[in-house]
């Protein structure tokens, strides 16, 4: 931002938005070179009838909770740290859509979610827990990424649910990322991809304590 902090307060907050009360984080910085801070907001705001309130930093154990720290943990596959900061399991949710159904041909049908390209979680394979409203939860293995082996270019979450044969197209589900298993990779051919998918499924079953049952 190239706007001087004083100008940002006068032009944007007061003149354009007519802000009367503003709540910001206690480490909030703004304006050119991030020179603006809570103290400056308070000083100028008071002169124009704008009250400023700071939200106190939240900590979990000794870790400061911030969106930046959460994104960093997710981007490296550190689901445990992200969950600790969030104080609840991280999930990706959406409506199940039709995919290309390649998984069915090798005994690994998947439910597919089309996701925005700015998902913070690292691309790759995860052991997951699948939640559906008014139904029990299921375990599975999922790939989050663009599917480079088959020439994909959009972000998808493809989830194979263990021992599951229900039709849930069009329904909303939540996919809880339990453990990051490996990065997404491009294989030389579909047979190599198929072999790796089987290994991923076996490893996820072992993680969850589910009897290995290969198709």
FIKOLZA-1660 file (N, C-alpha, C; in steps of 0.1 Angstrom, whole numbers, plus 5000, padded with zeros to 4 digits):
% residues 215
   i   px   py   pz ch aa at
   1 5009 4988 5000  A  X  N
   1 5000 5000 5000  A  X CA
   1 5009 5012 5000  A  X  C
   2 5006 5022 4991  A  X  N
   2 5014 5034 4989  A  X CA
   2 5008 5046 4996  A  X  C
   3 4997 5044 5003  A  X  N
   3 4990 5055 5010  A  X CA
   3 4996 5057 5024  A  X  C
   4 4999 5070 5026  A  X  N
   4 5004 5073 5040  A  X CA
   4 4993 5069 5050  A  X  C
   5 4997 5065 5062  A  X  N
   5 4987 5060 5072  A  X CA
   5 4977 5071 5075  A  X  C
   6 4982 5084 5077  A  X  N
   6 4973 5095 5080  A  X CA
   6 4962 5096 5069  A  X  C
   7 4967 5096 5057  A  X  N
   7 4957 5097 5045  A  X CA
   7 4948 5086 5045  A  X  C
   8 4952 5074 5048  A  X  N
   8 4943 5062 5048  A  X CA
   8 4932 5064 5058  A  X  C
   9 4935 5069 5070  A  X  N
   9 4925 5071 5080  A  X CA
   9 4915 5081 5076  A  X  C
  10 4921 5093 5071  A  X  N
  10 4912 5104 5067  A  X CA
  10 4903 5101 5055  A  X  C
  11 4910 5096 5044  A  X  N
  11 4903 5095 5031  A  X CA
  11 4895 5082 5030  A  X  C
  12 4900 5071 5035  A  X  N
  12 4893 5058 5034  A  X CA
  12 4883 5056 5045  A  X  C
  13 4888 5056 5057  A  X  N
  13 4880 5053 5069  A  X CA
  13 4869 5063 5073  A  X  C
  14 4874 5076 5073  A  X  N
  14 4865 5086 5077  A  X CA
  14 4856 5092 5066  A  X  C
  15 4862 5097 5055  A  X  N
  15 4855 5103 5044  A  X CA
  15 4846 5093 5036  A  X  C
  16 4853 5082 5031  A  X  N
  16 4846 5072 5023  A  X CA
  16 4836 5063 5031  A  X  C
  17 4841 5058 5041  A  X  N
  17 4834 5047 5048  A  X CA
  17 4826 5053 5061  A  X  C
  18 4830 5065 5065  A  X  N
  18 4823 5071 5077  A  X CA
  18 4823 5061 5089  A  X  C
  19 4834 5055 5091  A  X  N
  19 4836 5045 5102  A  X CA
  19 4834 5053 5116  A  X  C
  20 4825 5047 5124  A  X  N
  20 4823 5053 5137  A  X CA
  20 4830 5045 5148  A  X  C
  21 4831 5032 5146  A  X  N
  21 4837 5023 5156  A  X CA
  21 4845 5012 5148  A  X  C
  22 4858 5010 5152  A  X  N
  22 4866 5001 5145  A  X CA
  22 4873 4991 5155  A  X  C
  23 4873 4978 5152  A  X  N
  23 4879 4968 5160  A  X CA
  23 4891 4962 5152  A  X  C
  24 4903 4963 5157  A  X  N
  24 4915 4958 5150  A  X CA
  24 4923 4949 5159  A  X  C
  25 4931 4941 5153  A  X  N
  25 4941 4933 5161  A  X CA
  25 4951 4942 5168  A  X  C
  26 4956 4937 5179  A  X  N
  26 4966 4946 5187  A  X CA
  26 4979 4947 5179  A  X  C
  27 4981 4939 5169  A  X  N
  27 4994 4941 5161  A  X CA
  27 4991 4946 5147  A  X  C
  28 4979 4952 5145  A  X  N
  28 4975 4957 5132  A  X CA
  28 4984 4968 5127  A  X  C
  29 4989 4967 5114  A  X  N
  29 4997 4977 5108  A  X CA
  29 4991 4980 5094  A  X  C
  30 4992 4992 5090  A  X  N
  30 4986 4996 5077  A  X CA
  30 4994 5008 5071  A  X  C
  31 4990 5011 5058  A  X  N
  31 4996 5023 5052  A  X CA
  31 5010 5020 5046  A  X  C
  32 5016 5030 5040  A  X  N
  32 5029 5029 5034  A  X CA
  32 5040 5024 5044  A  X  C
  33 5047 5014 5040  A  X  N
  33 5058 5009 5049  A  X CA
  33 5052 5003 5062  A  X  C
  34 5039 5001 5063  A  X  N
  34 5033 4996 5075  A  X CA
  34 5036 5005 5087  A  X  C
  35 5036 5018 5085  A  X  N
  35 5039 5027 5096  A  X CA
  35 5027 5030 5105  A  X  C
  36 5015 5027 5099  A  X  N
  36 5003 5030 5108  A  X CA
  36 5001 5019 5118  A  X  C
  37 4997 5023 5130  A  X  N
  37 4994 5013 5140  A  X CA
  37 4982 5016 5149  A  X  C
  38 4979 5009 5159  A  X  N
  38 4968 5011 5167  A  X CA
  38 4968 5024 5174  A  X  C
  39 4980 5029 5179  A  X  N
  39 4981 5041 5185  A  X CA
  39 4977 5053 5176  A  X  C
  40 4981 5052 5164  A  X  N
  40 4978 5063 5154  A  X CA
  40 4963 5063 5151  A  X  C
  41 4957 5051 5150  A  X  N
  41 4943 5051 5148  A  X CA
  41 4935 5057 5159  A  X  C
  42 4940 5054 5171  A  X  N
  42 4933 5060 5183  A  X CA
  42 4934 5075 5183  A  X  C
  43 4946 5080 5180  A  X  N
  43 4949 5094 5181  A  X CA
  43 4940 5102 5171  A  X  C
  44 4941 5098 5158  A  X  N
  44 4933 5105 5148  A  X CA
  44 4918 5102 5149  A  X  C
  45 4915 5090 5152  A  X  N
  45 4901 5086 5153  A  X CA
  45 4894 5094 5163  A  X  C
  46 4900 5096 5175  A  X  N
  46 4894 5103 5186  A  X CA
  46 4890 5118 5182  A  X  C
  47 4899 5124 5173  A  X  N
  47 4897 5138 5169  A  X CA
  47 4885 5139 5160  A  X  C
  48 4881 5127 5154  A  X  N
  48 4869 5127 5144  A  X CA
  48 4858 5119 5149  A  X  C
  49 4857 5116 5162  A  X  N
  49 4846 5109 5168  A  X CA
  49 4845 5094 5164  A  X  C
  50 4857 5089 5160  A  X  N
  50 4857 5074 5157  A  X CA
  50 4864 5067 5169  A  X  C
  51 4857 5057 5175  A  X  N
  51 4863 5050 5186  A  X CA
  51 4870 5037 5180  A  X  C
  52 4882 5034 5187  A  X  N
  52 4890 5023 5183  A  X CA
  52 4891 5013 5194  A  X  C
  53 4889 5000 5191  A  X  N
  53 4890 4990 5201  A  X CA
  53 4899 4979 5195  A  X  C
  54 4908 4974 5204  A  X  N
  54 4917 4964 5200  A  X CA
  54 4913 4950 5205  A  X  C
  55 4915 4940 5196  A  X  N
  55 4912 4926 5200  A  X CA
  55 4925 4920 5205  A  X  C
  56 4924 4915 5217  A  X  N
  56 4937 4910 5223  A  X CA
  56 4941 4897 5217  A  X  C
  57 4954 4895 5215  A  X  N
  57 4959 4883 5209  A  X CA
  57 4955 4871 5216  A  X  C
  58 4951 4861 5208  A  X  N
  58 4947 4848 5214  A  X CA
  58 4959 4839 5213  A  X  C
  59 4962 4831 5223  A  X  N
  59 4973 4822 5223  A  X CA
  59 4968 4808 5227  A  X  C
  60 4973 4798 5220  A  X  N
  60 4971 4784 5224  A  X CA
  60 4984 4779 5228  A  X  C
  61 4985 4775 5241  A  X  N
  61 4997 4772 5248  A  X CA
  61 5006 4784 5247  A  X  C
  62 5018 4783 5240  A  X  N
  62 5026 4795 5239  A  X CA
  62 5025 4801 5225  A  X  C
  63 5017 4795 5216  A  X  N
  63 5016 4799 5202  A  X CA
  63 5006 4810 5200  A  X  C
  64 5010 4821 5193  A  X  N
  64 5001 4831 5190  A  X CA
  64 4992 4827 5178  A  X  C
  65 4979 4828 5180  A  X  N
  65 4970 4824 5169  A  X CA
  65 4968 4835 5159  A  X  C
  66 4971 4832 5146  A  X  N
  66 4969 4842 5136  A  X CA
  66 4966 4834 5123  A  X  C
  67 4959 4841 5114  A  X  N
  67 4956 4834 5101  A  X CA
  67 4969 4831 5093  A  X  C
  68 4979 4839 5095  A  X  N
  68 4992 4836 5088  A  X CA
  68 4998 4823 5093  A  X  C
  69 4998 4821 5107  A  X  N
  69 5004 4809 5112  A  X CA
  69 4995 4797 5108  A  X  C
  70 4982 4798 5108  A  X  N
  70 4974 4787 5104  A  X CA
  70 4976 4783 5089  A  X  C
  71 4977 4793 5080  A  X  N
  71 4980 4791 5066  A  X CA
  71 4994 4784 5064  A  X  C
  72 5004 4789 5072  A  X  N
  72 5017 4783 5071  A  X CA
  72 5017 4768 5075  A  X  C
  73 5010 4765 5086  A  X  N
  73 5009 4751 5090  A  X CA
  73 5002 4742 5079  A  X  C
  74 4991 4747 5074  A  X  N
  74 4984 4740 5064  A  X CA
  74 4992 4738 5051  A  X  C
  75 5000 4748 5047  A  X  N
  75 5007 4748 5035  A  X CA
  75 5019 4738 5035  A  X  C
  76 5023 4734 5047  A  X  N
  76 5034 4724 5049  A  X CA
  76 5028 4711 5053  A  X  C
  77 5015 4709 5053  A  X  N
  77 5009 4696 5057  A  X CA
  77 5009 4693 5072  A  X  C
  78 5012 4704 5080  A  X  N
  78 5012 4702 5094  A  X CA
  78 4998 4704 5100  A  X  C
  79 4990 4694 5097  A  X  N
  79 4976 4694 5101  A  X CA
  79 4974 4695 5116  A  X  C
  80 4982 4688 5124  A  X  N
  80 4981 4688 5138  A  X CA
  80 4983 4702 5144  A  X  C
  81 4993 4710 5139  A  X  N
  81 4995 4723 5144  A  X CA
  81 4983 4733 5140  A  X  C
  82 4979 4731 5127  A  X  N
  82 4967 4739 5123  A  X CA
  82 4955 4737 5131  A  X  C
  83 4952 4724 5134  A  X  N
  83 4941 4721 5143  A  X CA
  83 4942 4727 5157  A  X  C
  84 4954 4726 5162  A  X  N
  84 4957 4732 5175  A  X CA
  84 4954 4747 5175  A  X  C
  85 4958 4754 5165  A  X  N
  85 4956 4768 5164  A  X CA
  85 4941 4771 5162  A  X  C
  86 4934 4763 5154  A  X  N
  86 4920 4765 5151  A  X CA
  86 4911 4760 5162  A  X  C
  87 4917 4752 5171  A  X  N
  87 4909 4746 5182  A  X CA
  87 4898 4736 5177  A  X  C
  88 4899 4732 5165  A  X  N
  88 4890 4722 5159  A  X CA
  88 4896 4717 5147  A  X  C
  89 4891 4705 5142  A  X  N
  89 4897 4699 5130  A  X CA
  89 4894 4707 5118  A  X  C
  90 4904 4708 5109  A  X  N
  90 4903 4715 5097  A  X CA
  90 4896 4707 5087  A  X  C
  91 4886 4713 5080  A  X  N
  91 4878 4706 5070  A  X CA
  91 4877 4714 5057  A  X  C
  92 4875 4707 5046  A  X  N
  92 4872 4713 5033  A  X CA
  92 4858 4707 5030  A  X  C
  93 4849 4716 5026  A  X  N
  93 4835 4712 5024  A  X CA
  93 4830 4717 5011  A  X  C
  94 4820 4710 5006  A  X  N
  94 4814 4714 4993  A  X CA
  94 4804 4703 4989  A  X  C
  95 4798 4706 4977  A  X  N
  95 4788 4697 4971  A  X CA
  95 4795 4686 4962  A  X  C
  96 4791 4674 4963  A  X  N
  96 4797 4663 4956  A  X CA
  96 4793 4665 4941  A  X  C
  97 4803 4665 4932  A  X  N
  97 4800 4667 4918  A  X CA
  97 4805 4654 4910  A  X  C
  98 4800 4653 4898  A  X  N
  98 4805 4642 4889  A  X CA
  98 4819 4645 4885  A  X  C
  99 4828 4634 4885  A  X  N
  99 4841 4635 4880  A  X CA
  99 4842 4628 4867  A  X  C
 100 4855 4624 4864  A  X  N
 100 4856 4616 4851  A  X CA
 100 4855 4601 4853  A  X  C
 101 4853 4597 4866  A  X  N
 101 4850 4583 4869  A  X CA
 101 4862 4574 4866  A  X  C
 102 4874 4579 4865  A  X  N
 102 4885 4570 4862  A  X CA
 102 4887 4560 4874  A  X  C
 103 4885 4565 4886  A  X  N
 103 4887 4557 4898  A  X CA
 103 4879 4544 4898  A  X  C
 104 4867 4545 4892  A  X  N
 104 4859 4533 4892  A  X CA
 104 4865 4522 4884  A  X  C
 105 4873 4525 4874  A  X  N
 105 4878 4515 4865  A  X CA
 105 4889 4507 4873  A  X  C
 106 4895 4512 4884  A  X  N
 106 4905 4505 4891  A  X CA
 106 4900 4501 4905  A  X  C
 107 4887 4502 4908  A  X  N
 107 4882 4498 4920  A  X CA
 107 4883 4508 4931  A  X  C
 108 4886 4521 4928  A  X  N
 108 4887 4531 4937  A  X CA
 108 4878 4543 4933  A  X  C
 109 4865 4541 4934  A  X  N
 109 4856 4552 4931  A  X CA
 109 4858 4564 4941  A  X  C
 110 4856 4576 4936  A  X  N
 110 4859 4588 4945  A  X CA
 110 4847 4597 4944  A  X  C
 111 4845 4604 4955  A  X  N
 111 4836 4616 4955  A  X CA
 111 4844 4628 4953  A  X  C
 112 4839 4637 4945  A  X  N
 112 4847 4648 4940  A  X CA
 112 4841 4662 4944  A  X  C
 113 4850 4670 4949  A  X  N
 113 4846 4684 4952  A  X CA
 113 4854 4693 4944  A  X  C
 114 4848 4703 4938  A  X  N
 114 4855 4713 4930  A  X CA
 114 4858 4725 4940  A  X  C
 115 4871 4729 4942  A  X  N
 115 4874 4738 4952  A  X CA
 115 4881 4751 4945  A  X  C
 116 4881 4762 4953  A  X  N
 116 4888 4774 4948  A  X CA
 116 4903 4771 4946  A  X  C
 117 4910 4779 4938  A  X  N
 117 4924 4777 4936  A  X CA
 117 4933 4782 4948  A  X  C
 118 4927 4789 4957  A  X  N
 118 4935 4795 4968  A  X CA
 118 4934 4787 4981  A  X  C
 119 4931 4774 4980  A  X  N
 119 4931 4766 4992  A  X CA
 119 4945 4766 4999  A  X  C
 120 4945 4768 5012  A  X  N
 120 4958 4770 5019  A  X CA
 120 4965 4756 5021  A  X  C
 121 4957 4745 5022  A  X  N
 121 4963 4732 5024  A  X CA
 121 4972 4728 5013  A  X  C
 122 4983 4721 5017  A  X  N
 122 4993 4716 5008  A  X CA
 122 4986 4706 4998  A  X  C
 123 4990 4707 4985  A  X  N
 123 4986 4697 4976  A  X CA
 123 4992 4684 4979  A  X  C
 124 4984 4673 4978  A  X  N
 124 4989 4660 4980  A  X CA
 124 4978 4650 4985  A  X  C
 125 4983 4639 4991  A  X  N
 125 4974 4629 4995  A  X CA
 125 4973 4629 5010  A  X  C
 126 4960 4627 5015  A  X  N
 126 4957 4628 5029  A  X CA
 126 4949 4616 5033  A  X  C
 127 4951 4612 5046  A  X  N
 127 4941 4603 5052  A  X CA
 127 4930 4612 5057  A  X  C
 128 4918 4608 5055  A  X  N
 128 4907 4618 5058  A  X CA
 128 4895 4611 5065  A  X  C
 129 4887 4619 5071  A  X  N
 129 4875 4615 5077  A  X CA
 129 4864 4623 5070  A  X  C
 130 4853 4616 5066  A  X  N
 130 4843 4622 5058  A  X CA
 130 4830 4624 5066  A  X  C
 131 4825 4636 5067  A  X  N
 131 4813 4639 5075  A  X CA
 131 4802 4643 5066  A  X  C
 132 4790 4637 5068  A  X  N
 132 4778 4640 5061  A  X CA
 132 4767 4642 5071  A  X  C
 133 4759 4653 5069  A  X  N
 133 4748 4656 5078  A  X CA
 133 4739 4645 5080  A  X  C
 134 4735 4643 5092  A  X  N
 134 4725 4632 5096  A  X CA
 134 4730 4618 5092  A  X  C
 135 4743 4616 5092  A  X  N
 135 4748 4603 5088  A  X CA
 135 4761 4601 5097  A  X  C
 136 4765 4589 5098  A  X  N
 136 4778 4586 5105  A  X CA
 136 4790 4591 5097  A  X  C
 137 4801 4592 5103  A  X  N
 137 4813 4596 5096  A  X CA
 137 4820 4584 5090  A  X  C
 138 4828 4586 5080  A  X  N
 138 4835 4575 5073  A  X CA
 138 4850 4579 5071  A  X  C
 139 4858 4569 5069  A  X  N
 139 4872 4571 5067  A  X CA
 139 4876 4568 5053  A  X  C
 140 4887 4575 5049  A  X  N
 140 4891 4573 5035  A  X CA
 140 4905 4579 5032  A  X  C
 141 4908 4580 5019  A  X  N
 141 4920 4586 5015  A  X CA
 141 4917 4596 5004  A  X  C
 142 4924 4607 5003  A  X  N
 142 4920 4618 4994  A  X CA
 142 4932 4624 4987  A  X  C
 143 4930 4629 4975  A  X  N
 143 4940 4636 4968  A  X CA
 143 4935 4651 4966  A  X  C
 144 4943 4660 4971  A  X  N
 144 4940 4674 4969  A  X CA
 144 4950 4680 4958  A  X  C
 145 4945 4684 4947  A  X  N
 145 4954 4689 4937  A  X CA
 145 4948 4690 4923  A  X  C
 146 4957 4691 4913  A  X  N
 146 4952 4693 4899  A  X CA
 146 4952 4681 4891  A  X  C
 147 4957 4669 4897  A  X  N
 147 4957 4657 4889  A  X CA
 147 4966 4658 4877  A  X  C
 148 4979 4661 4879  A  X  N
 148 4988 4663 4868  A  X CA
 148 4990 4651 4859  A  X  C
 149 4989 4639 4864  A  X  N
 149 4991 4627 4856  A  X CA
 149 4981 4626 4845  A  X  C
 150 4969 4631 4847  A  X  N
 150 4958 4630 4837  A  X CA
 150 4956 4644 4830  A  X  C
 151 4966 4653 4832  A  X  N
 151 4965 4666 4825  A  X CA
 151 4955 4676 4831  A  X  C
 152 4952 4674 4844  A  X  N
 152 4943 4684 4851  A  X CA
 152 4950 4697 4853  A  X  C
 153 4941 4708 4855  A  X  N
 153 4947 4721 4857  A  X CA
 153 4938 4729 4868  A  X  C
 154 4928 4723 4873  A  X  N
 154 4919 4729 4883  A  X CA
 154 4921 4721 4896  A  X  C
 155 4919 4728 4907  A  X  N
 155 4920 4721 4920  A  X CA
 155 4907 4713 4923  A  X  C
 156 4910 4700 4926  A  X  N
 156 4899 4691 4930  A  X CA
 156 4903 4684 4943  A  X  C
 157 4893 4680 4950  A  X  N
 157 4895 4671 4961  A  X CA
 157 4888 4658 4958  A  X  C
 158 4896 4647 4955  A  X  N
 158 4890 4634 4952  A  X CA
 158 4892 4625 4964  A  X  C
 159 4881 4620 4969  A  X  N
 159 4881 4612 4981  A  X CA
 159 4876 4598 4979  A  X  C
 160 4884 4588 4982  A  X  N
 160 4879 4574 4982  A  X CA
 160 4875 4570 4996  A  X  C
 161 4863 4567 4998  A  X  N
 161 4858 4563 5011  A  X CA
 161 4858 4548 5012  A  X  C
 162 4864 4543 5023  A  X  N
 162 4866 4529 5025  A  X CA
 162 4852 4522 5027  A  X  C
 163 4850 4511 5020  A  X  N
 163 4839 4502 5022  A  X CA
 163 4826 4510 5021  A  X  C
 164 4824 4518 5011  A  X  N
 164 4813 4527 5010  A  X CA
 164 4807 4526 4995  A  X  C
 165 4794 4525 4994  A  X  N
 165 4788 4523 4981  A  X CA
 165 4775 4531 4979  A  X  C
 166 4773 4542 4987  A  X  N
 166 4761 4550 4986  A  X CA
 166 4763 4560 4975  A  X  C
 167 4751 4564 4969  A  X  N
 167 4751 4575 4959  A  X CA
 167 4748 4588 4966  A  X  C
 168 4758 4597 4967  A  X  N
 168 4756 4610 4974  A  X CA
 168 4759 4622 4965  A  X  C
 169 4758 4620 4952  A  X  N
 169 4760 4631 4942  A  X CA
 169 4750 4642 4946  A  X  C
 170 4755 4654 4946  A  X  N
 170 4747 4666 4949  A  X CA
 170 4746 4670 4964  A  X  C
 171 4751 4661 4972  A  X  N
 171 4750 4663 4987  A  X CA
 171 4762 4671 4992  A  X  C
 172 4761 4678 5002  A  X  N
 172 4772 4685 5009  A  X CA
 172 4779 4676 5019  A  X  C
 173 4792 4676 5018  A  X  N
 173 4800 4668 5027  A  X CA
 173 4812 4677 5032  A  X  C
 174 4817 4672 5044  A  X  N
 174 4829 4679 5049  A  X CA
 174 4840 4668 5049  A  X  C
 175 4851 4672 5044  A  X  N
 175 4863 4663 5044  A  X CA
 175 4873 4668 5054  A  X  C
 176 4875 4661 5065  A  X  N
 176 4884 4664 5075  A  X CA
 176 4898 4659 5071  A  X  C
 177 4908 4667 5070  A  X  N
 177 4921 4663 5066  A  X CA
 177 4928 4658 5079  A  X  C
 178 4930 4645 5081  A  X  N
 178 4935 4640 5093  A  X CA
 178 4950 4639 5093  A  X  C
 179 4956 4635 5082  A  X  N
 179 4971 4633 5082  A  X CA
 179 4976 4635 5067  A  X  C
 180 4986 4643 5066  A  X  N
 180 4992 4645 5053  A  X CA
 180 5002 4634 5050  A  X  C
 181 5000 4627 5039  A  X  N
 181 5007 4615 5036  A  X CA
 181 5019 4617 5026  A  X  C
 182 5016 4624 5016  A  X  N
 182 5027 4627 5006  A  X CA
 182 5023 4638 4997  A  X  C
 183 5032 4645 4990  A  X  N
 183 5029 4655 4980  A  X CA
 183 5023 4649 4968  A  X  C
 184 5015 4658 4961  A  X  N
 184 5010 4654 4948  A  X CA
 184 5021 4652 4938  A  X  C
 185 5021 4642 4930  A  X  N
 185 5031 4640 4920  A  X CA
 185 5026 4636 4906  A  X  C
 186 5034 4638 4896  A  X  N
 186 5030 4633 4883  A  X CA
 186 5037 4620 4879  A  X  C
 187 5029 4610 4876  A  X  N
 187 5034 4597 4872  A  X CA
 187 5036 4596 4857  A  X  C
 188 5045 4587 4853  A  X  N
 188 5048 4585 4839  A  X CA
 188 5036 4579 4831  A  X  C
 189 5028 4571 4838  A  X  N
 189 5016 4566 4832  A  X CA
 189 5005 4562 4842  A  X  C
 190 4993 4559 4838  A  X  N
 190 4982 4557 4847  A  X CA
 190 4984 4544 4855  A  X  C
 191 4991 4534 4850  A  X  N
 191 4994 4522 4858  A  X CA
 191 5002 4525 4870  A  X  C
 192 5012 4534 4869  A  X  N
 192 5020 4537 4880  A  X CA
 192 5012 4545 4891  A  X  C
 193 5003 4554 4886  A  X  N
 193 4994 4561 4894  A  X CA
 193 4985 4551 4902  A  X  C
 194 4980 4542 4895  A  X  N
 194 4971 4532 4901  A  X CA
 194 4978 4524 4912  A  X  C
 195 4990 4520 4910  A  X  N
 195 4998 4513 4920  A  X CA
 195 5000 4521 4932  A  X  C
 196 5003 4534 4930  A  X  N
 196 5005 4543 4942  A  X CA
 196 4992 4546 4949  A  X  C
 197 4981 4547 4942  A  X  N
 197 4968 4549 4949  A  X CA
 197 4965 4537 4958  A  X  C
 198 4968 4525 4954  A  X  N
 198 4966 4513 4962  A  X CA
 198 4975 4513 4975  A  X  C
 199 4987 4518 4973  A  X  N
 199 4996 4519 4985  A  X CA
 199 4991 4530 4994  A  X  C
 200 4986 4541 4989  A  X  N
 200 4981 4552 4997  A  X CA
 200 4969 4547 5005  A  X  C
 201 4960 4539 4999  A  X  N
 201 4948 4534 5006  A  X CA
 201 4952 4524 5017  A  X  C
 202 4962 4516 5014  A  X  N
 202 4967 4506 5024  A  X CA
 202 4972 4514 5037  A  X  C
 203 4980 4524 5034  A  X  N
 203 4986 4531 5045  A  X CA
 203 4976 4539 5053  A  X  C
 204 4966 4544 5046  A  X  N
 204 4955 4551 5054  A  X CA
 204 4947 4542 5062  A  X  C
 205 4944 4530 5057  A  X  N
 205 4937 4520 5064  A  X CA
 205 4944 4516 5077  A  X  C
 206 4957 4514 5076  A  X  N
 206 4966 4511 5087  A  X CA
 206 4965 4522 5097  A  X  C
 207 4966 4534 5093  A  X  N
 207 4966 4546 5102  A  X CA
 207 4953 4546 5110  A  X  C
 208 4942 4543 5103  A  X  N
 208 4929 4543 5110  A  X CA
 208 4925 4530 5117  A  X  C
 209 4934 4520 5116  A  X  N
 209 4932 4507 5122  A  X CA
 209 4921 4499 5115  A  X  C
 210 4919 4501 5102  A  X  N
 210 4909 4494 5094  A  X CA
 210 4916 4483 5087  A  X  C
 211 4910 4471 5087  A  X  N
 211 4915 4460 5080  A  X CA
 211 4917 4463 5066  A  X  C
 212 4929 4460 5061  A  X  N
 212 4933 4462 5047  A  X CA
 212 4924 4453 5038  A  X  C
 213 4917 4460 5029  A  X  N
 213 4908 4452 5020  A  X CA
 213 4910 4458 5006  A  X  C
 214 4918 4452 4998  A  X  N
 214 4922 4456 4985  A  X CA
 214 4911 4452 4975  A  X  C
 215 4908 4461 4965  A  X  N
 215 4898 4457 4955  A  X CA
 215 4903 4446 4946  A  X  C
% end
